[in-house]
């Protein structure tokens, strides 16, 4: 049995739940892998820091305490890693910890890469050494082929493992959520730092809402202060959510929108948002960009929109033709069940990890 240590940053980090813990149940049932999960940061310390005053003079002692706790935590991780065949770093921005793990002679190191962490906005958040991390890992796991293509210039061993939308969790509560038949609900799910993408469809939404009365825009995870200054759009906001709330909100949506700007970050972004909508059996409209173009069969499992007029036409069509809308939504759900179940996605992760460990055993022999 192979021993694997999964290291995540914090339970408060979205990527921890998406990339770090979604396969935990699968791993724990795997007869060939003995897994352990550990956070690089202390959850108790994280809670203290969230409540601590932000005044600099009061913040300094708390920052010093946090640094000391993190240092002890990293030493604990290194000690645990010595007895493991493989360590998987699930989006952990610590170059010091990475270096210590990379030096262990009998432990392989895999970096799980999500988003374009080499872009300036991410480097300011602790990813200044992301290129060195990728180059000194025994392998890298990416969520889509665009990111993998970039990473192969730095590392020869790159695997693509898509995020599972966890359709099984949707199925468990699907029949308990009833949509309002008098309103067509258009939905967006994301985070406060990604809600800026809604500016991409600001004008199309204004146009569509001018000509339809029984529609509503539901924004889940958005920061109200970062939204467009809507004039005609009738909308409501859920500022924060957990997985249960997200599933409930998605199941109440008739249409799910995934707008993006044509910039590098969008190309490297995965299609989990589209897959969440499809798992909820909402008709998806995705930006005609990046991985959406390979995931969505335009007119069959969803719609693709590039220009403002395409966004307007797509919204108008789905709002006005409920039969077509439901047909697309049903096909999208079937695609998720067939190709993106949690077990199917885990099998790709499992084969990648076993391949790295087996290669390591061969090298040592």
C-alpha positions as CSV (number, residue, x, y, z in Angstrom):
1,X,0.0,0.0,0.0
2,X,1.3,3.4,-1.0
3,X,1.4,6.2,1.6
4,X,0.3,9.6,0.4
5,X,0.2,12.9,2.3
6,X,-2.2,15.5,1.0
7,X,-1.3,19.1,2.1
8,X,-3.8,21.8,1.7
9,X,-3.6,25.5,2.7
10,X,-6.7,26.1,4.9
11,X,-10.3,25.0,5.1
12,X,-11.2,28.6,4.4
13,X,-9.6,28.4,1.0
14,X,-12.0,27.5,-1.8
15,X,-9.4,25.4,-3.6
16,X,-9.1,23.3,-0.5
17,X,-12.6,22.0,-0.9
18,X,-12.5,21.9,-4.7
19,X,-9.1,20.3,-5.2
20,X,-8.1,19.1,-1.8
21,X,-10.9,17.4,-0.1
22,X,-13.5,16.5,-2.8
23,X,-11.8,13.1,-3.3
24,X,-11.2,12.4,0.3
25,X,-13.9,9.7,0.6
26,X,-12.7,8.0,-2.6
27,X,-9.1,8.0,-1.3
28,X,-10.1,6.6,2.1
29,X,-11.8,3.7,0.3
30,X,-8.9,3.0,-2.0
31,X,-7.2,-0.3,-1.1
32,X,-4.0,0.7,-2.7
33,X,-3.5,4.1,-1.0
34,X,-3.1,5.0,2.7
35,X,-3.8,8.7,2.7
36,X,-3.6,11.5,5.3
37,X,-4.8,15.1,5.0
38,X,-3.3,18.0,6.8
39,X,-3.6,21.8,6.5
40,X,-0.4,23.9,6.4
41,X,-2.1,26.5,8.5
42,X,-3.8,26.0,11.9
43,X,-7.5,26.4,11.7
44,X,-7.6,27.7,15.3
45,X,-5.0,30.3,14.4
46,X,-6.9,31.3,11.3
47,X,-10.0,31.9,13.4
48,X,-8.0,34.1,15.8
49,X,-6.6,36.1,12.9
50,X,-10.0,36.7,11.5
51,X,-11.2,38.1,14.8
52,X,-8.1,40.1,15.7
53,X,-8.1,43.9,15.2
54,X,-6.6,45.2,12.0
55,X,-4.8,48.2,13.6
56,X,-1.1,47.7,12.7
57,X,0.1,48.2,16.3
58,X,-2.2,45.5,17.5
59,X,-1.7,43.3,14.5
60,X,2.1,42.8,14.9
61,X,2.0,40.4,17.8
62,X,-0.7,38.3,16.2
63,X,1.3,38.2,12.9
64,X,4.4,37.0,14.9
65,X,2.4,34.3,16.6
66,X,0.9,33.2,13.3
67,X,4.4,33.0,11.7
68,X,5.6,30.8,14.6
69,X,2.6,28.5,14.4
70,X,3.1,28.1,10.6
71,X,6.8,27.3,11.0
72,X,5.9,24.6,13.5
73,X,3.2,23.3,11.2
74,X,5.6,23.1,8.3
75,X,8.1,21.1,10.4
76,X,5.3,18.7,11.3
77,X,4.4,18.2,7.7
78,X,8.1,17.5,6.7
79,X,8.3,15.0,9.5
80,X,5.2,13.2,8.3
81,X,6.4,13.3,4.7
82,X,9.5,11.3,5.6
83,X,7.4,8.2,6.1
84,X,5.3,8.7,2.9
85,X,5.9,7.7,-0.7
86,X,4.3,10.8,-2.0
87,X,3.3,14.3,-0.9
88,X,0.6,16.2,-2.9
89,X,0.7,20.0,-2.4
90,X,-2.9,21.2,-3.1
91,X,-2.4,24.9,-4.0
92,X,-0.1,25.7,-1.0
93,X,1.8,29.0,-1.5
94,X,4.9,28.2,0.6
95,X,8.2,28.1,-1.2
96,X,10.0,27.3,2.0
97,X,7.9,24.2,2.7
98,X,8.2,23.1,-1.0
99,X,12.0,23.3,-0.8
100,X,12.1,21.2,2.3
101,X,9.8,18.5,0.8
102,X,11.7,18.5,-2.5
103,X,14.9,17.6,-0.6
104,X,13.5,14.4,1.0
105,X,15.3,11.5,-0.7
106,X,12.6,8.9,-0.6
107,X,9.4,11.0,-1.0
108,X,8.0,12.1,-4.3
109,X,6.5,15.6,-4.5
110,X,3.5,16.5,-6.7
111,X,2.2,20.1,-7.1
112,X,-1.5,20.5,-7.9
113,X,-1.8,23.7,-10.0
114,X,-5.1,25.6,-10.1
115,X,-5.5,28.9,-12.0
116,X,-2.7,30.8,-13.7
117,X,-0.7,31.4,-10.5
118,X,2.2,32.9,-12.4
119,X,0.1,36.0,-13.3
120,X,1.0,39.2,-11.3
121,X,-2.2,39.3,-9.2
122,X,-1.5,35.8,-7.9
123,X,2.2,36.4,-7.4
124,X,1.3,39.2,-5.0
125,X,-0.6,36.6,-2.9
126,X,2.5,34.4,-2.2
127,X,3.2,32.8,-5.5
128,X,6.4,34.6,-6.4
129,X,8.2,31.2,-6.7
130,X,5.5,29.3,-8.6
131,X,7.8,28.6,-11.5
132,X,10.5,27.2,-9.2
133,X,7.8,25.1,-7.5
134,X,6.7,23.6,-10.8
135,X,10.2,23.0,-12.0
136,X,11.3,21.2,-8.9
137,X,8.3,18.9,-8.5
138,X,8.4,15.3,-9.5
139,X,5.1,15.9,-11.3
140,X,2.4,18.5,-11.7
141,X,-1.4,18.0,-11.8
142,X,-3.4,20.6,-13.7
143,X,-7.2,21.0,-14.1
144,X,-7.2,21.6,-17.8
145,X,-5.1,21.3,-20.9
146,X,-4.4,25.0,-21.3
147,X,-2.6,25.1,-17.9
148,X,-0.9,21.8,-18.7
149,X,0.5,23.2,-21.9
150,X,2.0,26.1,-20.1
151,X,3.4,23.9,-17.3
152,X,5.1,21.4,-19.7
153,X,7.7,24.1,-20.5
154,X,8.8,23.7,-16.8
155,X,8.1,20.1,-16.0
156,X,8.1,17.0,-18.2
157,X,5.6,15.1,-16.1
158,X,2.2,16.8,-16.2
159,X,-1.2,15.2,-15.7
160,X,-4.7,16.7,-16.4
161,X,-7.3,15.9,-13.7
162,X,-10.6,17.8,-14.0
163,X,-12.5,19.0,-11.0
164,X,-15.6,16.9,-10.2
165,X,-18.7,19.0,-9.9
166,X,-19.9,16.3,-7.4
167,X,-23.2,15.6,-9.2
168,X,-23.8,12.9,-6.6
169,X,-24.4,15.7,-4.0
170,X,-26.9,17.4,-6.3
171,X,-28.7,14.1,-6.9
172,X,-29.2,13.5,-3.2
173,X,-31.4,16.7,-2.8
174,X,-32.5,17.3,-6.4
175,X,-36.1,16.5,-5.8
176,X,-36.4,18.6,-2.6
177,X,-35.8,21.9,-4.5
178,X,-38.8,23.3,-6.5
179,X,-38.2,26.0,-9.0
180,X,-40.7,28.9,-9.3
181,X,-42.7,28.3,-12.5
182,X,-43.6,32.0,-12.7
183,X,-40.0,33.2,-12.9
184,X,-37.1,32.3,-15.1
185,X,-34.1,32.5,-12.8
186,X,-30.7,33.3,-14.4
187,X,-27.9,32.5,-12.0
188,X,-24.2,33.1,-11.5
189,X,-22.0,31.3,-8.9
190,X,-18.5,32.4,-8.0
191,X,-16.5,34.4,-5.5
192,X,-16.1,38.1,-4.6
193,X,-12.9,38.3,-6.6
194,X,-14.4,36.8,-9.8
195,X,-17.7,38.7,-9.9
196,X,-15.9,41.3,-12.1
197,X,-16.6,38.9,-15.0
198,X,-20.2,40.0,-14.8
199,X,-19.2,43.3,-16.5
200,X,-18.6,41.2,-19.6
201,X,-22.4,40.8,-19.9
202,X,-23.5,44.0,-18.2
203,X,-25.0,45.5,-21.4
204,X,-26.5,42.2,-22.7
205,X,-28.3,41.7,-19.4
206,X,-29.6,45.3,-19.4
207,X,-31.0,44.7,-22.9
208,X,-32.6,41.4,-22.1
209,X,-34.2,42.6,-18.8
210,X,-35.8,45.5,-20.7
211,X,-37.9,43.1,-22.7
212,X,-38.8,40.5,-20.1
213,X,-40.7,40.9,-16.9
214,X,-40.6,37.4,-15.4
215,X,-36.9,37.0,-15.1
216,X,-34.5,37.4,-12.1
217,X,-30.7,37.4,-11.8
218,X,-29.4,35.5,-8.7
219,X,-25.7,36.1,-7.9
220,X,-24.2,33.6,-5.5
221,X,-20.9,34.5,-3.9
222,X,-20.6,38.0,-5.3
223,X,-19.5,41.1,-3.4
224,X,-22.3,43.6,-3.8
225,X,-19.7,46.4,-3.9
226,X,-18.0,45.0,-7.0
227,X,-21.1,44.5,-9.2
228,X,-22.1,46.6,-12.2
229,X,-24.4,49.4,-11.5
230,X,-27.5,47.7,-12.9
231,X,-30.3,49.9,-14.1
232,X,-32.9,47.4,-15.5
233,X,-31.7,44.2,-14.1
234,X,-33.7,42.8,-11.2
235,X,-31.2,40.9,-9.0
236,X,-30.5,39.5,-5.6
237,X,-27.1,38.6,-4.0
238,X,-26.0,35.7,-1.7
239,X,-22.6,37.1,-0.5
240,X,-21.3,33.8,0.9
241,X,-22.2,30.2,0.8
242,X,-21.1,26.7,1.8
243,X,-21.4,23.7,-0.5
244,X,-25.0,22.9,0.7
245,X,-26.2,26.4,0.0
246,X,-24.4,26.4,-3.3
247,X,-26.2,23.2,-4.4
248,X,-29.6,24.5,-3.3
249,X,-29.1,27.8,-5.1
250,X,-27.9,26.1,-8.3
251,X,-30.8,23.7,-8.3
252,X,-33.2,26.7,-8.2
253,X,-31.7,28.2,-11.4
254,X,-33.2,27.8,-14.8
255,X,-30.1,29.3,-16.6
256,X,-26.5,29.4,-15.5
257,X,-24.2,32.0,-17.0
258,X,-20.4,31.8,-17.2
259,X,-19.1,35.1,-18.8
260,X,-15.3,35.7,-19.2
261,X,-13.1,38.3,-20.7
262,X,-10.7,37.3,-23.5
263,X,-7.5,37.4,-21.3
264,X,-4.9,34.9,-20.3
265,X,-6.4,34.1,-17.0
266,X,-9.7,33.0,-18.6
267,X,-7.9,30.6,-20.9
268,X,-6.3,28.9,-17.9
269,X,-9.5,28.8,-15.8
270,X,-11.3,25.5,-15.8
271,X,-15.0,24.8,-16.5
272,X,-16.1,23.8,-13.0
273,X,-18.7,26.6,-13.1
274,X,-20.3,25.3,-16.2
275,X,-20.2,21.8,-14.8
276,X,-21.9,22.9,-11.6
277,X,-24.7,24.4,-13.7
278,X,-25.0,21.3,-15.7
279,X,-25.1,19.1,-12.6
280,X,-27.9,21.2,-11.3
281,X,-29.8,20.7,-14.6
282,X,-29.7,24.4,-15.4
283,X,-29.2,25.4,-19.1
284,X,-25.7,26.8,-19.3
285,X,-24.4,29.7,-21.4
286,X,-20.7,29.7,-21.4
287,X,-18.3,32.2,-22.9
288,X,-17.0,31.0,-26.3
289,X,-13.5,30.8,-24.9
290,X,-11.0,28.3,-23.5
291,X,-12.1,24.9,-22.2
292,X,-15.8,25.8,-22.5
293,X,-15.5,25.2,-26.2
294,X,-14.6,21.6,-25.7
295,X,-17.0,20.9,-22.8
296,X,-20.1,22.5,-24.2
297,X,-21.7,21.0,-27.4
298,X,-23.3,24.2,-28.6
299,X,-27.0,23.8,-29.0
300,X,-26.9,20.3,-27.5
301,X,-25.6,20.4,-23.9
302,X,-25.6,24.2,-23.6
303,X,-24.9,27.4,-25.5
304,X,-21.7,29.2,-26.3
305,X,-21.7,33.0,-26.6
306,X,-18.9,35.3,-27.7
307,X,-20.2,38.7,-28.8
308,X,-22.7,40.9,-27.0
309,X,-25.3,40.0,-29.6
310,X,-24.6,36.2,-29.1
311,X,-25.2,36.7,-25.4
312,X,-28.4,38.5,-26.0
313,X,-29.6,35.9,-28.5
314,X,-28.7,33.0,-26.2
315,X,-30.5,34.5,-23.2
316,X,-33.5,35.5,-25.3
317,X,-33.8,32.0,-26.7
318,X,-33.6,30.2,-23.4
319,X,-35.9,32.6,-21.7
320,X,-38.5,32.3,-24.4
321,X,-38.3,28.6,-25.2
322,X,-38.7,26.5,-22.0
323,X,-38.9,23.2,-23.9
324,X,-35.5,23.9,-25.6
325,X,-34.1,25.2,-22.3
326,X,-35.1,22.0,-20.5
327,X,-33.7,19.8,-23.3
328,X,-30.3,21.4,-23.1
329,X,-30.3,21.2,-19.3
330,X,-31.2,17.5,-19.3
331,X,-28.4,16.8,-21.8
332,X,-25.9,18.7,-19.7
333,X,-26.9,16.7,-16.6
334,X,-26.5,13.4,-18.5
335,X,-23.0,14.5,-19.7
336,X,-22.0,15.1,-16.1
337,X,-23.3,11.8,-14.9
338,X,-21.5,9.9,-17.7
339,X,-18.2,11.7,-17.7
340,X,-17.6,13.8,-14.6
341,X,-18.8,11.7,-11.6
342,X,-16.6,12.0,-8.6
343,X,-15.4,8.4,-9.1
344,X,-14.5,9.0,-12.7
345,X,-12.5,12.1,-11.9
346,X,-10.8,10.3,-9.0
347,X,-9.7,7.5,-11.2
348,X,-7.7,10.0,-13.2
349,X,-6.1,11.4,-10.1
350,X,-5.4,7.9,-8.8
351,X,-3.7,6.8,-11.9
352,X,-1.6,9.9,-12.0
353,X,-0.4,9.5,-8.4
354,X,0.3,5.8,-8.8
355,X,2.3,6.5,-11.9
356,X,4.5,9.0,-10.1
357,X,5.0,6.6,-7.1
358,X,5.8,3.6,-9.3
359,X,8.3,5.7,-11.3
360,X,9.9,6.7,-8.0
361,X,10.2,3.1,-6.9
362,X,11.9,2.3,-10.2
363,X,14.4,5.1,-9.9
364,X,15.4,4.0,-6.4
365,X,15.8,0.4,-7.5
